[in-house]
């Protein structure tokens, strides 16, 4: 297969190079089998490929222009998925990012007619080859044989692997630009990554990920075509990359030119983070549950034991927070159970939080910046942050085990304290609900200055001030007179607590705003999600902005149905 693929690629390269820049190449001559306009250069390149295939084998050809047809004499031995020019516009304008992409597999026994080939999938392809026509660089991958790049100077194939970049803020990400979603635009606008690159040749961009030049490539629209990615798919998988749709599902595209998918490809460390940003129906099945619970209620502890028994019956692993484990160890014969203490969050894929809002906030703090969704079970007093009742707990677990659940992503607020006297700063834990600056002395007002994006807004004299996320807008902020925000909103609320001025009102600011609050007189406490983090003196400042990470919830009850609880 390697030699056939290389002959086809070399023939296309040789045939279309003279057409680069020729005006006639741009003429639209028909609508291709995939429903997109076909230019003359595409037809010429495909004809060259068909002739090359006919000279070397008999195959079923799948291409954007012809659709699917048998090529060559005799029963087809191979499947060839071809994009003769990936990045046609770049080729026509002589922008040096366009390529030939080919993937091949063997026709299964008894499946040598076209309809049965359509029933095969992208996972049946065994070889991928992509060549940059402008630069001559070539990539090749073979199932279970690795991925390679041709080193022209050395005259040999060099094995390639995806990058080891672990954090998005250090990553260089390629983006498919056509039809950018709000999610993608916000991803770019919020500078979640170090660099964004848009090249216009999906096959090459996947190969750039395969050799570590890009850390990831994404197209979160369902517009990526089979022929665009087939060659890069094999190469990237063989280089150690993860290739899925935006929700983390393995690509299960049939060998049909009309197939479309969203696409996230990256190394393993970044993949879950990207699915966390762009996916809304994760299919990341549990490897191990973490379990955290309120410890002061017998019914909560009893439910934990029932969950342990249920997970044991399902053969699913789980870990217990240490204090919970110690309590249960005194009540149960723990040798009956396969669980142990939760010490390393890298072992945890999903977190069960059994309790009220305080337990959920504790779970969110424990998880930190990790992409671990919380399954929140209401065993508390208010339970506004919880998504499932105790009667729904096993239904929720089953949803996750099956990989059939939706994720709701919640914005957090990051904070940094700048100490005037010490000349240093301290990074505080992210807040899921709110950051509160409050008087240390009851019935004593404190004095603040508030700045938004460096611009002075107002002086506030009050018992304190709250900076709330949309999630926290139904908590302390609401009690202090703040507005209710939908959890999906990209905003923060600044709410004075018992302000002295009649017209000192809550203020809603955009999610990308930088909020600075300076203490003018009297010491204050900094409280994050109910936890006191320290004291501030006159001249100290707290700078707040949207966190780079999110908290994820397995979605249960709807927001407006939960709002009704606040009226009871």
LOFI-123461 format. One record per residue (C-alpha): residue number from 1; x, z, y; chain. Coordinates in pm, whole numbers, m for minus. Last residue first. Example, Ala and Ser with C-alpha at 12.3 -4.5 7.8 and 13.67 -1.06 7.14 Angstrom:
2
2, 1367, 714, m106, A
1, 1230, 780, m450, A
***
This chain:
568
568, m4023, 4914, 2834, A
567, m3928, 4667, 3105, A
566, m3565, 4637, 2996, A
565, m3673, 4541, 2645, A
564, m3848, 4234, 2789, A
563, m3506, 4098, 2881, A
562, m3427, 4067, 2510, A
561, m3699, 3804, 2470, A
560, m3549, 3624, 2767, A
559, m3202, 3608, 2610, A
558, m3305, 3478, 2268, A
557, m3238, 3686, 1958, A
556, m2967, 3585, 1715, A
555, m2646, 3410, 1816, A
554, m2318, 3504, 1652, A
553, m2137, 3635, 1956, A
552, m1807, 3524, 2105, A
551, m1606, 3706, 2372, A
550, m1400, 3476, 2589, A
549, m1035, 3423, 2678, A
548, m858, 3299, 2992, A
547, m1035, 3568, 3190, A
546, m1224, 3481, 3505, A
545, m1075, 3645, 3811, A
544, m1013, 3992, 3949, A
543, m747, 4135, 4181, A
542, m756, 4513, 4231, A
541, m574, 4650, 4533, A
540, m400, 4974, 4634, A
539, m382, 5048, 5007, A
538, m531, 5398, 4981, A
537, m500, 5531, 4630, A
536, m618, 5406, 4291, A
535, m688, 5602, 3971, A
534, m673, 5497, 3608, A
533, m837, 5302, 3325, A
532, m1160, 5499, 3287, A
531, m1362, 5336, 3007, A
530, m1727, 5246, 3068, A
529, m1683, 4870, 3044, A
528, m1382, 4892, 3274, A
527, m1358, 5190, 3512, A
526, m1108, 5209, 3797, A
525, m1129, 5547, 3969, A
524, m1110, 5588, 4346, A
523, m892, 5773, 4596, A
522, m1006, 5814, 4958, A
521, m962, 5546, 5224, A
520, m898, 5173, 5243, A
519, m904, 5058, 4880, A
518, m859, 4680, 4861, A
517, m1084, 4456, 4653, A
516, m967, 4104, 4569, A
515, m1193, 3851, 4398, A
514, m1051, 3516, 4288, A
513, m1331, 3263, 4244, A
512, m1349, 3029, 3946, A
511, m1676, 3174, 3819, A
510, m1848, 3121, 4150, A
509, m1966, 3416, 4359, A
508, m2293, 3612, 4366, A
507, m2307, 3882, 4635, A
506, m2504, 4206, 4622, A
505, m2612, 4341, 4964, A
504, m2453, 4538, 5246, A
503, m2734, 4478, 5496, A
502, m2853, 4837, 5534, A
501, m2497, 4967, 5555, A
500, m2409, 5291, 5370, A
499, m2401, 5129, 5025, A
498, m2547, 5308, 4719, A
497, m2323, 5121, 4471, A
496, m2207, 4789, 4619, A
495, m2261, 4489, 4386, A
494, m2025, 4192, 4347, A
493, m2173, 3948, 4093, A
492, m1968, 3693, 3898, A
491, m2041, 3332, 3809, A
490, m2028, 3058, 3546, A
489, m2374, 3107, 3397, A
488, m2414, 3111, 3017, A
487, m2518, 3478, 3006, A
486, m2815, 3412, 3239, A
485, m2774, 3620, 3552, A
484, m2989, 3917, 3655, A
483, m2949, 4022, 4018, A
482, m2783, 4344, 4138, A
481, m2973, 4652, 4254, A
480, m2742, 4928, 4128, A
479, m2931, 4954, 3799, A
478, m2882, 4579, 3751, A
477, m2506, 4611, 3802, A
476, m2486, 4898, 3554, A
475, m2626, 4675, 3274, A
474, m2825, 4350, 3289, A
473, m2562, 4175, 3506, A
472, m2295, 4281, 3257, A
471, m2329, 3963, 3051, A
470, m2317, 3749, 3368, A
469, m1992, 3930, 3457, A
468, m2003, 4220, 3701, A
467, m1782, 4338, 3984, A
466, m1919, 4678, 4077, A
465, m1845, 4879, 4393, A
464, m1842, 5251, 4460, A
463, m2019, 5533, 4636, A
462, m2042, 5305, 4938, A
461, m1868, 5186, 5252, A
460, m1797, 4814, 5225, A
459, m1590, 4606, 5462, A
458, m1671, 4238, 5449, A
457, m1577, 3887, 5334, A
456, m1208, 3834, 5414, A
455, m1086, 3503, 5274, A
454, m810, 3503, 5010, A
453, m1024, 3338, 4744, A
452, m1293, 3601, 4803, A
451, m1183, 3920, 4982, A
450, m1357, 4259, 4988, A
449, m1230, 4557, 5189, A
448, m1323, 4898, 5058, A
447, m1419, 5249, 5182, A
446, m1526, 5539, 4964, A
445, m1828, 5764, 5000, A
444, m1826, 6124, 4879, A
443, m2141, 6249, 4701, A
442, m1946, 6316, 4378, A
441, m1567, 6302, 4417, A
440, m1363, 6044, 4225, A
439, m1550, 5761, 4396, A
438, m1604, 5443, 4198, A
437, m1434, 5110, 4143, A
436, m1622, 4941, 3858, A
435, m1517, 4640, 3651, A
434, m1805, 4500, 3450, A
433, m1961, 4383, 3128, A
432, m1710, 4198, 2907, A
431, m1414, 4339, 3097, A
430, m1058, 4235, 3014, A
429, m807, 4517, 2970, A
428, m601, 4600, 3281, A
427, m273, 4444, 3390, A
426, m68, 4682, 3603, A
425, 125, 4604, 3920, A
424, 434, 4721, 4102, A
423, 541, 4814, 4455, A
422, 503, 5184, 4377, A
421, 344, 5266, 4712, A
420, 110, 4964, 4727, A
419, m2, 4958, 4364, A
418, m141, 4618, 4264, A
417, m401, 4644, 3988, A
416, m469, 4331, 3780, A
415, m809, 4244, 3638, A
414, m954, 3992, 3392, A
413, m1329, 3933, 3381, A
412, m1495, 3805, 3064, A
411, m1724, 3507, 3008, A
410, m1947, 3508, 2702, A
409, m1964, 3234, 2437, A
408, m2275, 3213, 2221, A
407, m2216, 3087, 1870, A
406, m2472, 2928, 1642, A
405, m2494, 2976, 1268, A
404, m2487, 2783, 943, A
403, m2149, 2851, 784, A
402, m2316, 2963, 461, A
401, m2137, 3300, 476, A
400, m2231, 3330, 843, A
399, m2600, 3270, 786, A
398, m2590, 3506, 486, A
397, m2446, 3784, 704, A
396, m2723, 3733, 961, A
395, m2995, 3743, 693, A
394, m2835, 4059, 558, A
393, m2847, 4227, 900, A
392, m3199, 4120, 995, A
391, m3373, 4452, 921, A
390, m3106, 4633, 1127, A
389, m3209, 4421, 1425, A
388, m2990, 4130, 1534, A
387, m2834, 4007, 1860, A
386, m2701, 4326, 2018, A
385, m2592, 4328, 2381, A
384, m2924, 4474, 2498, A
383, m2903, 4749, 2239, A
382, m3073, 5013, 2452, A
381, m3067, 5324, 2232, A
380, m2848, 5215, 1943, A
379, m2864, 5078, 1590, A
378, m2887, 4712, 1688, A
377, m2657, 4491, 1479, A
376, m2399, 4273, 1657, A
375, m2229, 3996, 1459, A
374, m1921, 3946, 1676, A
373, m1725, 3621, 1669, A
372, m1346, 3645, 1636, A
371, m1152, 3407, 1860, A
370, m886, 3664, 1956, A
369, m840, 3758, 2322, A
368, m929, 4123, 2281, A
367, m1089, 4194, 1943, A
366, m1068, 4572, 1993, A
365, m1217, 4544, 2342, A
364, m1507, 4334, 2213, A
363, m1567, 4579, 1929, A
362, m1576, 4873, 2170, A
361, m1818, 4682, 2393, A
360, m2040, 4617, 2091, A
359, m2028, 4985, 1994, A
358, m2126, 5089, 2346, A
357, m2411, 4838, 2349, A
356, m2567, 4997, 2043, A
355, m2463, 5041, 1684, A
354, m2327, 4829, 1400, A
353, m2061, 4579, 1509, A
352, m1974, 4331, 1232, A
351, m1661, 4133, 1323, A
350, m1585, 3785, 1189, A
349, m1258, 3615, 1081, A
348, m1042, 3924, 1030, A
347, m696, 3907, 868, A
346, m527, 3823, 1199, A
345, m686, 4140, 1332, A
344, m423, 4349, 1152, A
343, m498, 4715, 1088, A
342, m847, 4721, 937, A
341, m840, 4993, 672, A
340, m919, 4891, 315, A
339, m1203, 4738, 120, A
338, m1226, 4655, m251, A
337, m1483, 4923, m326, A
336, m1541, 5138, m632, A
335, m1212, 5318, m561, A
334, m1377, 5438, m240, A
333, m1581, 5698, m430, A
332, m1795, 5781, m132, A
331, m1857, 6065, 112, A
330, m1512, 6184, 227, A
329, m1376, 5829, 221, A
328, m1673, 5723, 433, A
327, m1552, 5931, 727, A
326, m1191, 5812, 692, A
325, m1297, 5446, 668, A
324, m1506, 5478, 986, A
323, m1210, 5626, 1172, A
322, m982, 5347, 1049, A
321, m1200, 5047, 1127, A
320, m1319, 4899, 800, A
319, m1207, 4575, 634, A
318, m1407, 4312, 444, A
317, m1371, 4057, 166, A
316, m1660, 3846, 37, A
315, m1740, 3852, m336, A
314, m2112, 3830, m266, A
313, m2192, 4151, m456, A
312, m1905, 4329, m275, A
311, m2045, 4204, 57, A
310, m2384, 4355, m27, A
309, m2240, 4689, m138, A
308, m2035, 4713, 183, A
307, m2341, 4620, 389, A
306, m2544, 4897, 223, A
305, m2261, 5143, 296, A
304, m2254, 5036, 662, A
303, m2632, 5080, 678, A
302, m2597, 5441, 563, A
301, m2338, 5498, 837, A
300, m2579, 5364, 1100, A
299, m2865, 5575, 959, A
298, m2645, 5885, 970, A
297, m2574, 5851, 1339, A
296, m2263, 5980, 1517, A
295, m2011, 5726, 1389, A
294, m2111, 5409, 1571, A
293, m1986, 5125, 1362, A
292, m1702, 4874, 1324, A
291, m1674, 4639, 1028, A
290, m1422, 4354, 1003, A
289, m1537, 4067, 785, A
288, m1283, 3870, 586, A
287, m1239, 3497, 523, A
286, m1568, 3409, 681, A
285, m1680, 3048, 716, A
284, m1590, 2850, 1028, A
283, m1898, 2636, 1061, A
282, m1940, 2702, 1429, A
281, m2251, 2583, 1604, A
280, m2171, 2585, 1976, A
279, m1824, 2434, 1965, A
278, m1618, 2349, 2273, A
277, m1438, 2669, 2371, A
276, m1426, 2849, 2035, A
275, m1347, 2523, 1857, A
274, m1049, 2494, 2093, A
273, m932, 2849, 2016, A
272, m979, 2794, 1643, A
271, m762, 2483, 1656, A
270, m480, 2628, 1862, A
269, m309, 2825, 1585, A
268, m378, 2565, 1314, A
267, m210, 2276, 1496, A
266, m434, 2031, 1675, A
265, m722, 1791, 1627, A
264, m1069, 1829, 1774, A
263, m1304, 1535, 1740, A
262, m1668, 1448, 1794, A
261, m1799, 1196, 1544, A
260, m1937, 846, 1511, A
259, m2008, 623, 1209, A
258, m2123, 268, 1282, A
257, m1821, 110, 1115, A
256, m1920, 270, 785, A
255, m1673, 431, 549, A
254, m1864, 760, 546, A
253, m1746, 1028, 784, A
252, m1705, 1379, 644, A
251, m1473, 1521, 906, A
250, m1421, 1889, 827, A
249, m1650, 2101, 1040, A
248, m1489, 2311, 1313, A
247, m1772, 2283, 1564, A
246, m1598, 2016, 1773, A
245, m1546, 1790, 1471, A
244, m1244, 1852, 1253, A
243, m877, 1756, 1213, A
242, m621, 2032, 1150, A
241, m257, 1926, 1161, A
240, 13, 1982, 899, A
239, 186, 1646, 942, A
238, m8, 1505, 646, A
237, m339, 1575, 821, A
236, m213, 1397, 1133, A
235, m97, 1086, 949, A
234, m418, 1054, 744, A
233, m642, 1098, 1049, A
232, m425, 875, 1269, A
231, m499, 576, 1046, A
230, m873, 644, 1029, A
229, m913, 747, 1395, A
228, m1027, 449, 1598, A
227, m1180, 265, 1299, A
226, m1415, 556, 1226, A
225, m1539, 578, 1582, A
224, m1516, 871, 1825, A
223, m1835, 889, 2032, A
222, m1990, 1225, 1941, A
221, m1863, 1377, 2263, A
220, m1611, 1659, 2227, A
219, m1313, 1426, 2226, A
218, m1003, 1637, 2188, A
217, m630, 1597, 2124, A
216, m394, 1888, 2065, A
215, m35, 2007, 2103, A
214, 88, 1672, 2228, A
213, 447, 1560, 2164, A
212, 433, 1762, 1841, A
211, 485, 1473, 1598, A
210, 130, 1476, 1460, A
209, m17, 1546, 1805, A
208, 148, 1229, 1937, A
207, 12, 1053, 1628, A
206, m341, 1158, 1725, A
205, m273, 1022, 2073, A
204, m156, 693, 1925, A
203, m479, 643, 1731, A
202, m692, 754, 2027, A
201, m542, 501, 2268, A
200, m653, 564, 2627, A
199, m367, 783, 2750, A
198, m525, 1088, 2915, A
197, m295, 1391, 2939, A
196, m382, 1748, 3039, A
195, m107, 2005, 3094, A
194, m61, 2383, 3083, A
193, m398, 2461, 2932, A
192, m710, 2649, 3042, A
191, m671, 2497, 3387, A
190, m1026, 2594, 3487, A
189, m1093, 2242, 3614, A
188, m981, 2074, 3291, A
187, m1188, 2299, 3064, A
186, m1472, 2284, 3317, A
185, m1466, 1904, 3293, A
184, m1462, 1926, 2913, A
183, m1763, 2159, 2901, A
182, m1949, 1952, 3160, A
181, m1902, 1657, 2925, A
180, m1667, 1366, 2994, A
179, m1832, 1032, 2918, A
178, m1511, 839, 2853, A
177, m1200, 1051, 2912, A
176, m1072, 1129, 2564, A
175, m843, 1425, 2629, A
174, m483, 1490, 2525, A
173, m367, 1850, 2543, A
172, m33, 2001, 2640, A
171, m30, 2370, 2549, A
170, 138, 2676, 2701, A
169, m182, 2826, 2846, A
168, m354, 2735, 2519, A
167, m134, 2978, 2327, A
166, 18, 2927, 1982, A
165, 245, 2624, 2019, A
164, 404, 2551, 1681, A
163, 388, 2173, 1720, A
162, 267, 1935, 1450, A
161, 513, 1800, 1197, A
160, 720, 1483, 1157, A
159, 949, 1353, 883, A
158, 1196, 1095, 1010, A
157, 1192, 740, 868, A
156, 1518, 553, 901, A
155, 1705, 297, 1113, A
154, 1899, 561, 1305, A
153, 1830, 399, 1641, A
152, 1477, 284, 1551, A
151, 1363, 619, 1415, A
150, 1037, 538, 1237, A
149, 803, 837, 1240, A
148, 690, 1014, 924, A
147, 402, 1208, 770, A
146, 400, 1387, 434, A
145, 377, 1270, 71, A
144, 61, 1453, m45, A
143, m156, 1178, 109, A
142, 63, 918, 277, A
141, 143, 909, 648, A
140, 314, 654, 871, A
139, 400, 631, 1238, A
138, 568, 348, 1426, A
137, 736, 326, 1767, A
136, 770, m35, 1883, A
135, 728, 50, 2252, A
134, 450, m188, 2361, A
133, 298, m251, 2018, A
132, 272, 119, 1936, A
131, 231, 123, 1559, A
130, m9, 330, 1350, A
129, m8, 360, 971, A
128, m232, 570, 748, A
127, m240, 595, 370, A
126, m464, 759, 111, A
125, m818, 716, 243, A
124, m1077, 896, 30, A
123, m1122, 1172, 294, A
122, m1263, 907, 529, A
121, m1557, 873, 292, A
120, m1693, 663, 9, A
119, m2062, 567, 9, A
118, m1984, 257, 215, A
117, m1768, 137, m74, A
116, m2081, 143, m290, A
115, m2263, m92, m54, A
114, m1964, m328, m39, A
113, m1922, m385, m411, A
112, m1610, m262, m588, A
111, m1743, 84, m663, A
110, m1722, 86, m1045, A
109, m1367, 216, m1043, A
108, m1281, 351, m703, A
107, m1147, 110, m443, A
106, m803, 233, m345, A
105, m730, 358, 3, A
104, m591, 219, 324, A
103, m573, 308, 692, A
102, m464, 78, 974, A
101, m408, 129, 1346, A
100, m242, m121, 1579, A
99, m153, 25, 1916, A
98, m194, 46, 2288, A
97, m17, 259, 2551, A
96, 219, 38, 2755, A
95, m21, m64, 3033, A
94, m2, m443, 3017, A
93, m344, m484, 3180, A
92, m494, m651, 2873, A
91, m313, m411, 2640, A
90, m432, m103, 2830, A
89, m787, m238, 2820, A
88, m763, m295, 2444, A
87, m651, 61, 2367, A
86, m664, 45, 1988, A
85, m593, m316, 1902, A
84, m629, m428, 1539, A
83, m843, m125, 1450, A
82, m855, m148, 1074, A
81, m996, 39, 776, A
80, m865, m135, 462, A
79, m1015, m49, 123, A
78, m810, m174, m171, A
77, m848, m344, m510, A
76, m1124, m587, m423, A
75, m1236, m806, m714, A
74, m1088, m1156, m693, A
73, m950, m1350, m398, A
72, m908, m1215, m46, A
71, m1131, m1033, 205, A
70, m1465, m861, 133, A
69, m1665, m763, 438, A
68, m1750, m462, 656, A
67, m1814, m462, 1029, A
66, m1662, m787, 1150, A
65, m1560, m664, 1499, A
64, m1517, m289, 1458, A
63, m1330, m328, 1129, A
62, m1383, m234, 765, A
61, m1213, m471, 522, A
60, m1286, m455, 149, A
59, m970, m578, m17, A
58, m794, m846, m219, A
57, m420, m849, m172, A
56, m111, m995, m3, A
55, m195, m1328, 159, A
54, m560, m1238, 217, A
53, m454, m921, 403, A
52, m232, m1122, 641, A
51, m506, m1377, 710, A
50, m755, m1099, 781, A
49, m510, m926, 1016, A
48, m447, m1244, 1216, A
47, m822, m1297, 1245, A
46, m858, m938, 1369, A
45, m596, m986, 1638, A
44, m759, m1310, 1757, A
43, m1102, m1150, 1769, A
42, m973, m847, 1963, A
41, m787, m1072, 2212, A
40, m1111, m1264, 2274, A
39, m1296, m951, 2375, A
38, m1561, m775, 2166, A
37, m1833, m579, 2346, A
36, m1949, m264, 2159, A
35, m2226, m239, 1898, A
34, m2006, m141, 1602, A
33, m2050, m485, 1446, A
32, m1902, m639, 1759, A
31, m2093, m786, 2051, A
30, m1960, m1131, 2132, A
29, m1705, m1339, 2324, A
28, m1608, m1107, 2610, A
27, m1323, m1282, 2792, A
26, m1026, m1054, 2857, A
25, m772, m1254, 2653, A
24, m838, m1561, 2865, A
23, m651, m1404, 3156, A
22, m323, m1383, 2962, A
21, m148, m1050, 3045, A
20, m67, m967, 2683, A
19, m144, m1276, 2477, A
18, 219, m1346, 2376, A
17, 236, m999, 2213, A
16, m80, m1066, 2014, A
15, 54, m1254, 1713, A
14, 380, m1069, 1651, A
13, 215, m727, 1669, A
12, m73, m840, 1448, A
11, 166, m977, 1184, A
10, 381, m661, 1193, A
9, 76, m440, 1136, A
8, m54, m651, 847, A
7, 287, m666, 678, A
6, 332, m290, 729, A
5, m3, m213, 567, A
4, 76, m434, 267, A
3, 421, m275, 227, A
2, 283, 79, 240, A
1, 0, 0, 0, A
***
